């Protein structure tokens, strides 16, 4: 993981601290849908993140967004946390669901809508 890459003299490497991990755990546990993305739901900063936002909006599914570009520790740490190398990353009901490709495939097949109806009505 690039987190452990050597930094120049005097620079500290960003760390996914136990406190930050606990904060991510809480966020994922307390929200039915969380999207770790580049940008925000109001201003996505990559096409894949925008696709995920559009899917959730189309399904009227409320979700929390986390802009991974705002904090290097989150951006690098989430790759380790989820064991998924890219963003966006979707969590549904406390579990890692996948990235944009998985979300899009589930949306197109209708399984995402069924899953979200179950989750949001529980």
Secondary structure by P-SEA (a helix, b strand, c coil): cccccccccccccccccaaaaaaaaaaaaaccbbbbccccccccccaaaaaaaaaaaaaccccccccccccaaaaaaaaaacccccccbbbccccccccaaaaaaaaaaaaaaaaaaaaaac
